[in-house]
Amino acid sequence: VKNTKGEDIGSIKNIMLNVRTGAIEYVVLSFGGFLGIGEKLFAIPFKSLYLDEVKEAFILDVNKEFLDCAPGFDKDRWPETNSRHWNDVT
């Protein structure tokens, strides 16, 4: 995953599906760390990404500083996504 400046901001670790519709709800973005140590995980709504076929990467409009400061989630406590609020996140 790259940002709009072309900087590498992480990789997609998992894809979470809506089991009723089969649609991708969100992806789990891994940011920072080394070999899984110190990495931060973020649940990113799939609609927030777009595919750049030329760069062969998903693009997310955030900068590295935002991800450095933003709270991620623990790999053992995944975010709840079955609430109505989740559908309003962009």
Protein Blocks (a to p, Z undefined) as FASTA:
>chain_A
ZZfkopafbdcfbdcddfknopafbdcddeejjehiopacddddfklpccdfklopacdd
ddfklmmmpccddfklccdfkbfklmmpZZ
